[in-house]
Amino acid sequence: MHRCGASILQYLVDYEDGSSLERRCSCGGSFVDRKRRPKRIRTVVGQICPVRTVQRCDGCGRWRVAEDVVLDVVGTGFSPGLRRMMAKTGAELCFDKARDLIQELSGLSVTDKQVERVAETVGEQIAREQERRVELAMSGEDGPCSHSPSTLYIATDGTGVPVLRTESEGREGKSNDGVARTREVKLGAIFTQTTVNEHGMPQRDPLSTTYVGKIESADSFGPRLYAEALRRGLTGAKRVAFIGDAAAWIWNLADFHFPGACQIIDYYHAAEHLGELSRLLFPDDEQRKSQWLELVCDKLWHGKLSSVISELRALPVRGKKKALVQKQIAFFIKNRKRMRYERFRNQGLFIGSGVVEAGCKTVIAARLKRSGMHWSVRGANAIIALRCCLESGDFDDFWESRQPPAA
């Protein structure tokens, strides 16, 4: 059946002569037919070998192959359909497993390196489109968004991805030898909420979550997150909430790009600060540790930050323990406006960053943090862009709207 399909496709492709292309070159000259050459192209039904017209501009001397442009196979021996298959499998599986899956399900033979190159090329195309959106958003040229969500959430987090030694050279790491073996991916999740359930708990709108991510500085990631929020209806949203852990770069980014948003530190992250303190205070008394932690977490849950701070100040500690307690007191004082959890819950808002934390696992870790993996930054960023597009449900729109490469 594949051979039959390839024969039919060959017959159809032979009718393509590139005549639909504009003959005029951008330099003002005209493309003139010079010779005919065959090209082997692998497709989802097998290999075909069309004969194409090679043209040269009589003005600037630039070459092009007309049929390659029309058929979207410039610089590649794979059809668009096969490239799409390779990109999607390469985004989900290790490249060698993707190769095997393609062979098993379609009977097509490709190498793992070819899957890698195609997946990364498609990811880089997606990344370039995203960069274009960022430029438009930051220049103010992005048109008004028709979306007006009830509540728009912006959540962000970071997670390390293992990289080649050359990619982490000169960077400090958390291991005992101080050598960095990972680079941080910054991931943003944008989602919307319209309703609460019968218990007053917020309900995320189905299929509303989109992602952006990249290995880059916070200064570069901020505009990327802003552009995606703008696309999702930032300017028309009735409420905007920004959720994250206590990392300084997150709140610097929020203050700069989303100054009107309601800022919320993930409740479970704040509670973990108290958990660490309880283990320090009562290392050998599990019962007292549990009782104390339950007491202060209950106060935190109900937004009684003044009471939590008073509880910490009243602790009978000295020396190193006192210094650590003072550090936690400073943390809660600094972020008290972001920890008004009872008020946030009464307003029907999420107080946890579970959506973006789950994204760090499903979008990033599930593909890029498997055993034995070491990425180049370029390769990792390409796969991250591809996976974000797929997980956001935007891949079909991208594929249909993308511009095939010029001749």
C-alpha positions as CSV (number, residue, x, y, z in Angstrom):
1,M,0.0,0.0,0.0
2,H,2.9,2.3,0.7
3,R,4.4,1.6,-2.7
4,C,1.1,2.2,-4.3
5,G,0.7,5.5,-2.4
6,A,4.2,6.6,-3.4
7,S,3.5,5.9,-7.1
8,I,0.4,8.0,-7.0
9,L,2.2,10.8,-5.1
10,Q,5.0,10.7,-7.7
11,Y,2.5,11.0,-10.5
12,L,0.9,14.0,-8.8
13,V,4.2,15.7,-8.0
14,D,5.4,15.4,-11.5
15,Y,2.7,17.9,-12.5
16,E,4.2,20.5,-10.3
17,D,6.5,22.8,-12.3
18,G,6.9,25.8,-10.0
19,S,5.0,28.0,-12.4
20,S,2.9,29.4,-9.6
21,L,6.0,31.2,-8.2
22,E,6.7,34.8,-9.0
23,R,9.5,35.0,-11.6
24,R,10.7,38.4,-10.4
25,C,13.6,38.3,-7.9
26,S,13.8,40.7,-5.0
27,C,16.8,42.4,-6.7
28,G,14.6,43.4,-9.7
29,G,15.9,40.7,-12.0
30,S,14.0,37.6,-13.2
31,F,14.6,33.9,-12.6
32,V,15.4,32.0,-15.8
33,D,15.2,28.2,-16.2
34,R,18.7,26.7,-16.5
35,K,18.5,22.9,-16.0
36,R,16.5,20.0,-14.7
37,R,17.6,17.8,-11.9
38,P,16.0,14.9,-10.0
39,K,15.8,14.8,-6.2
40,R,15.0,11.9,-3.9
41,I,12.4,12.9,-1.3
42,R,11.2,10.6,1.5
43,T,7.5,11.0,2.4
44,V,5.1,9.3,4.8
45,V,4.2,6.8,2.0
46,G,7.7,6.1,0.8
47,Q,10.4,7.6,-1.5
48,I,9.6,9.7,-4.6
49,C,12.1,11.2,-7.1
50,P,10.6,14.3,-8.9
51,V,12.6,16.1,-11.6
52,R,12.8,19.8,-10.7
53,T,13.6,23.0,-12.5
54,V,16.8,24.8,-11.4
55,Q,16.6,28.6,-12.0
56,R,19.0,31.5,-11.8
57,C,18.3,35.2,-11.5
58,D,19.6,37.1,-14.5
59,G,20.2,40.1,-12.2
60,C,22.0,39.0,-9.0
61,G,22.9,35.4,-10.0
62,R,20.9,33.8,-7.1
63,W,19.9,30.2,-7.7
64,R,16.6,28.5,-6.7
65,V,14.7,25.3,-7.4
66,A,11.1,26.3,-8.1
67,E,9.5,23.0,-7.2
68,D,11.4,22.7,-4.0
69,V,9.9,26.0,-2.8
70,V,6.4,25.1,-3.7
71,L,6.7,21.6,-2.2
72,D,8.4,22.9,0.9
73,V,11.5,20.7,0.6
74,V,14.2,23.4,0.3
75,G,17.4,22.1,1.8
76,T,15.9,18.8,3.0
77,G,15.1,15.4,1.6
78,F,12.1,14.9,3.8
79,S,8.5,15.9,2.9
80,P,6.6,18.2,5.2
81,G,4.4,15.4,6.4
82,L,7.4,13.2,7.4
83,R,9.2,16.2,9.0
84,R,6.1,16.8,11.1
85,M,6.1,13.1,12.2
86,M,9.8,13.3,13.1
87,A,9.4,16.5,15.0
88,K,6.5,15.3,17.1
89,T,8.1,12.0,17.9
90,G,11.4,13.6,18.6
91,A,9.8,16.0,21.0
92,E,8.2,13.2,23.0
93,L,10.9,10.5,23.0
94,C,14.7,10.0,23.0
95,F,15.8,10.4,19.4
96,D,16.7,6.7,19.0
97,K,13.3,5.6,20.4
98,A,11.6,8.1,18.1
99,R,13.4,6.5,15.2
100,D,12.3,3.0,16.3
101,L,8.7,4.2,16.7
102,I,8.6,5.7,13.2
103,Q,10.0,2.4,11.8
104,E,7.5,0.3,13.7
105,L,4.3,2.3,13.0
106,S,5.0,3.5,9.4
107,G,7.7,1.3,8.0
108,L,9.9,4.3,7.3
109,S,13.6,4.1,7.9
110,V,15.3,7.2,9.4
111,T,18.3,7.6,11.7
112,D,18.2,9.0,15.2
113,K,20.4,11.8,14.0
114,Q,18.0,12.7,11.3
115,V,15.1,12.8,13.8
116,E,17.3,15.0,16.0
117,R,18.1,17.5,13.2
118,V,14.5,17.7,12.0
119,A,13.0,18.1,15.5
120,E,15.6,20.8,16.4
121,T,15.0,22.6,13.1
122,V,11.2,22.8,13.7
123,G,11.8,23.9,17.3
124,E,14.1,26.7,16.0
125,Q,11.4,27.8,13.6
126,I,8.9,27.9,16.5
127,A,11.4,29.9,18.5
128,R,11.9,32.4,15.7
129,E,8.2,33.0,15.5
130,Q,8.1,33.5,19.3
131,E,10.9,36.0,19.0
132,R,8.9,37.9,16.4
133,R,6.0,38.1,18.8
134,V,8.2,39.3,21.6
135,E,9.6,42.1,19.4
136,L,6.1,43.2,18.5
137,A,4.9,43.1,22.1
138,M,7.8,45.1,23.4
139,S,7.6,47.7,20.6
140,G,3.9,48.2,21.2
141,E,3.0,47.1,17.7
142,D,1.1,44.0,18.7
143,G,-2.5,44.5,18.0
144,P,-5.3,44.5,20.6
145,C,-6.3,41.0,21.9
146,S,-9.9,40.0,21.5
147,H,-9.8,37.8,24.6
148,S,-11.2,39.1,27.9
149,P,-10.6,36.4,30.5
150,S,-12.2,36.7,33.9
151,T,-8.9,35.9,35.7
152,L,-5.6,35.5,33.9
153,Y,-2.9,33.7,35.9
154,I,0.8,34.1,35.2
155,A,3.0,31.5,36.9
156,T,6.7,30.9,36.5
157,D,9.5,28.7,37.9
158,G,12.9,27.4,37.0
159,T,14.4,23.9,36.7
160,G,17.8,22.7,35.9
161,V,18.6,20.7,32.7
162,P,21.8,18.7,32.3
163,V,24.1,20.2,29.7
164,L,27.5,19.4,28.1
165,R,30.5,20.4,30.2
166,T,31.4,23.2,27.7
167,E,28.0,24.8,28.3
168,S,28.4,25.1,32.1
169,E,32.1,26.1,32.1
170,G,32.8,28.9,34.6
171,R,29.5,28.6,36.3
172,E,29.1,27.8,40.0
173,G,27.2,24.6,40.8
174,K,25.5,23.2,43.9
175,S,27.5,20.0,44.0
176,N,30.3,19.4,46.5
177,D,33.0,20.2,43.9
178,G,31.3,23.4,43.0
179,V,31.1,22.5,39.3
180,A,27.8,23.3,37.5
181,R,26.4,20.5,35.5
182,T,23.0,22.0,34.6
183,R,21.6,25.2,33.2
184,E,18.3,26.7,34.4
185,V,15.3,26.6,32.2
186,K,12.8,29.4,33.0
187,L,9.3,28.2,32.4
188,G,6.1,30.3,32.3
189,A,2.6,29.0,32.4
190,I,-0.4,31.1,31.5
191,F,-3.9,30.0,32.2
192,T,-7.4,31.3,32.9
193,Q,-10.1,30.8,35.5
194,T,-13.8,31.7,35.1
195,T,-15.6,29.8,38.0
196,V,-15.2,28.3,41.4
197,N,-16.7,25.0,42.5
198,E,-19.4,24.5,45.2
199,H,-16.8,24.8,47.9
200,G,-15.5,28.1,46.6
201,M,-12.3,26.6,45.2
202,P,-11.1,28.1,41.9
203,Q,-11.4,26.0,38.8
204,R,-8.9,26.3,36.0
205,D,-10.5,26.6,32.6
206,P,-10.1,23.4,30.6
207,L,-7.3,23.4,28.0
208,S,-6.5,27.0,28.9
209,T,-2.8,26.5,29.8
210,T,0.0,27.6,27.5
211,Y,3.7,27.6,28.1
212,V,6.8,29.5,27.2
213,G,10.3,28.5,28.3
214,K,14.0,28.9,27.5
215,I,17.5,28.7,28.9
216,E,18.1,32.4,29.3
217,S,18.5,35.2,31.7
218,A,15.6,36.7,33.7
219,D,16.0,39.9,31.8
220,S,15.4,38.1,28.5
221,F,12.7,35.8,29.8
222,G,10.5,38.7,31.1
223,P,9.6,40.0,27.7
224,R,8.9,36.4,26.5
225,L,6.5,35.9,29.4
226,Y,4.9,39.3,28.8
227,A,4.4,38.6,25.1
228,E,2.6,35.4,25.9
229,A,0.4,37.0,28.5
230,L,-0.5,39.7,26.1
231,R,-1.5,37.1,23.5
232,R,-3.6,35.4,26.1
233,G,-5.6,38.6,27.0
234,L,-3.5,40.5,29.5
235,T,-4.9,43.9,28.6
236,G,-8.5,42.7,28.6
237,A,-8.5,40.5,31.7
238,K,-10.7,41.6,34.6
239,R,-8.1,40.3,37.1
240,V,-4.5,39.3,36.8
241,A,-2.7,37.1,39.3
242,F,1.1,36.4,39.3
243,I,2.2,33.2,41.2
244,G,5.7,32.0,42.0
245,D,8.0,30.9,44.7
246,A,10.2,33.3,46.6
247,A,13.1,33.6,44.0
248,A,14.1,37.2,43.7
249,W,14.2,37.1,39.9
250,I,10.6,36.1,39.7
251,W,9.3,39.1,41.7
252,N,11.7,41.5,40.0
253,L,10.2,40.3,36.7
254,A,6.6,40.6,38.1
255,D,7.2,44.1,39.3
256,F,8.6,45.3,36.0
257,H,6.4,43.6,33.4
258,F,3.1,43.0,35.4
259,P,2.9,46.0,37.9
260,G,-0.9,45.7,38.3
261,A,-1.0,42.0,39.0
262,C,-2.0,40.5,42.3
263,Q,1.2,38.9,43.5
264,I,1.0,35.5,45.4
265,I,3.8,33.4,46.8
266,D,3.0,29.8,46.5
267,Y,1.5,28.8,49.9
268,Y,3.3,25.4,49.9
269,H,6.6,27.1,49.3
270,A,6.0,29.5,52.2
271,A,5.0,26.5,54.4
272,E,8.2,24.7,53.5
273,H,10.2,27.6,55.0
274,L,8.4,26.8,58.3
275,G,9.0,23.1,57.8
276,E,12.7,23.6,57.5
277,L,12.6,25.8,60.6
278,S,10.7,23.1,62.6
279,R,13.4,20.5,61.7
280,L,16.1,22.9,63.0
281,L,14.2,23.7,66.2
282,F,13.1,20.2,67.2
283,P,15.5,17.7,65.5
284,D,14.9,15.0,68.1
285,D,11.3,15.6,69.1
286,E,8.9,14.6,66.3
287,Q,5.8,15.3,68.4
288,R,6.8,18.9,69.3
289,K,7.9,19.5,65.8
290,S,4.6,18.4,64.3
291,Q,2.5,20.4,66.9
292,W,4.5,23.6,66.3
293,L,4.5,23.2,62.6
294,E,0.7,22.6,62.5
295,L,0.1,25.7,64.7
296,V,2.2,28.1,62.5
297,C,1.0,26.7,59.2
298,D,-2.6,27.1,60.3
299,K,-1.9,30.8,61.0
300,L,-0.2,31.1,57.7
301,W,-3.2,29.5,55.9
302,H,-5.5,32.0,57.4
303,G,-3.2,34.9,56.4
304,K,-2.2,35.8,60.0
305,L,1.3,36.9,59.1
306,S,1.7,39.1,62.1
307,S,0.9,36.2,64.4
308,V,3.4,34.0,62.5
309,I,6.1,36.6,62.9
310,S,5.4,37.0,66.6
311,E,5.6,33.3,67.0
312,L,9.0,33.2,65.4
313,R,10.2,36.2,67.4
314,A,9.2,34.5,70.7
315,L,11.3,31.3,70.0
316,P,13.9,30.8,72.8
317,V,16.9,30.3,70.5
318,R,20.4,31.6,70.5
319,G,23.5,31.6,68.4
320,K,23.3,30.1,64.9
321,K,19.7,29.0,65.4
322,K,18.7,32.6,66.3
323,A,20.4,33.9,63.1
324,L,18.4,31.4,61.0
325,V,15.2,32.4,62.7
326,Q,15.9,36.0,62.0
327,K,16.5,35.2,58.4
328,Q,13.0,33.5,58.2
329,I,11.4,36.5,60.0
330,A,12.9,38.8,57.4
331,F,11.6,36.5,54.6
332,F,8.0,36.7,56.0
333,I,8.1,40.5,56.6
334,K,9.4,41.1,53.1
335,N,6.7,39.0,51.4
336,R,3.8,39.6,53.8
337,K,1.6,41.2,51.1
338,R,2.1,38.2,48.9
339,M,1.0,35.8,51.7
340,R,-2.5,37.1,52.4
341,Y,-3.8,33.6,51.8
342,E,-7.2,33.9,53.4
343,R,-8.0,37.1,51.4
344,F,-6.9,35.4,48.2
345,R,-9.0,32.4,48.9
346,N,-12.0,34.5,49.7
347,Q,-11.5,36.2,46.3
348,G,-11.6,32.8,44.6
349,L,-7.9,32.8,43.6
350,F,-5.4,30.0,43.4
351,I,-2.7,30.2,46.1
352,G,-0.4,27.5,44.7
353,S,1.9,27.3,41.8
354,G,1.1,23.7,41.0
355,V,0.4,24.4,37.4
356,V,3.8,25.6,36.5
357,E,5.5,23.1,38.8
358,A,3.7,20.3,37.0
359,G,4.8,22.0,33.7
360,C,8.4,21.8,34.9
361,K,7.9,18.0,35.1
362,T,5.8,17.3,32.1
363,V,7.2,19.9,29.6
364,I,10.8,19.9,30.7
365,A,11.9,17.0,32.9
366,A,9.9,14.3,31.1
367,R,12.0,14.9,27.9
368,L,15.2,16.8,28.8
369,K,16.1,15.3,32.2
370,R,16.3,11.6,31.5
371,S,19.2,9.5,32.7
372,G,22.4,10.1,30.8
373,M,21.3,13.1,28.8
374,H,23.6,16.1,28.3
375,W,22.3,18.9,26.1
376,S,23.8,21.8,24.2
377,V,22.0,25.0,25.0
378,R,21.0,25.4,21.4
379,G,19.6,21.9,21.1
380,A,17.8,22.1,24.5
381,N,16.2,25.5,23.6
382,A,14.9,24.1,20.3
383,I,13.3,21.1,22.0
384,I,11.9,23.3,24.7
385,A,10.3,25.6,22.2
386,L,8.8,22.6,20.3
387,R,7.5,21.0,23.5
388,C,6.0,24.2,24.8
389,C,4.2,24.6,21.4
390,L,2.9,21.0,21.6
391,E,1.8,21.1,25.2
392,S,0.1,24.5,24.6
393,G,-2.0,23.0,21.8
394,D,-0.6,25.5,19.3
395,F,1.4,23.1,17.1
396,D,-1.3,22.6,14.4
397,D,-1.8,26.3,14.1
398,F,1.9,26.9,13.8
399,W,2.3,24.2,11.2
400,E,-0.5,25.5,9.0
401,S,0.6,29.1,9.3
402,R,4.4,28.8,9.0
403,Q,6.1,30.2,6.0
404,P,8.2,27.6,4.1
405,P,11.8,28.6,3.7
406,A,12.7,30.8,0.8
407,A,14.7,29.4,-2.1
